[in-house]
């Protein structure tokens, strides 16, 4: 029986007749058609044409990356460019709240909302859902339409942002004011706001010395019991005062605490007429306190600054006079932040 070489020719593989190619001239192809490698024998010529007009070095580099399993762009064309320069979102917000904030972030960053397909691609929100959310936000004046198309933040959202930033300015500046006040006097200093019929202690600064006052940040105390609370209640008219305090008798903390409107009235009158107001053991036994209002726009108090310390300290030196002046100055400094452009106290 004749051998395969005799039938098919030397250097050929056995198989069906008529479909044989010399083994040395066989072309191997990778999984990417454009990354063809020519393994024909003989030295490579400098002018040999490679796929896509690549050089020998480029083709060799691509083959090495392919063997190592590195994903690369096809060698014969550049990477595609995205049409939008904004960062594209690939995840879908899981909740309705997350979708609303994702949409607001996109609008605040200047994203276009006229093309809902592009909006859906950039935010990960379904087109139908995005259309419904935009309509609801428009009705609430959270966003508003631009004259040339698309949306922008609405007046209500801008107002909320301004109020939030204003509150942040109050607390950030208030913290520095309290630290300075506490360091100067050696007493506990507080920033207090009115929360219904209660005084809410927002911030506190304590000097590096043992003190008796135990009011902590976040404490909510009946406003008529504390001097900063009474300073804030003094800005209310009689109807508003009875609405927030309710029926008498009021809660008492010490024997000096007012429990009726008749007992509270002279304390509120003193708070209205004096730049600072004092309290002798009105809330904590053996603790005196001094407070001044921080007026906001229109002169309505938005907060109060107070200091507290052992009663014995205020009778042994000129600390009482220095405390009154320092508290008044601190309230004036904080008022300059919450009502810029208005004359100082």
Beta strands, then each sheet from edge to edge (+ up, - down):
strand 1: 28-29
strand 2: 36-37
strand 3: 143-145
strand 4: 151-153
strand 5: 188-195
strand 6: 198-205
strand 7: 220-222
strand 8: 277-280
strand 9: 287-295
strand 10: 301-310
sheet 1: 1+ 2-
sheet 2: 3+ 4-
sheet 3: 7+ 6- 5+ 10- 9+ 8-
end
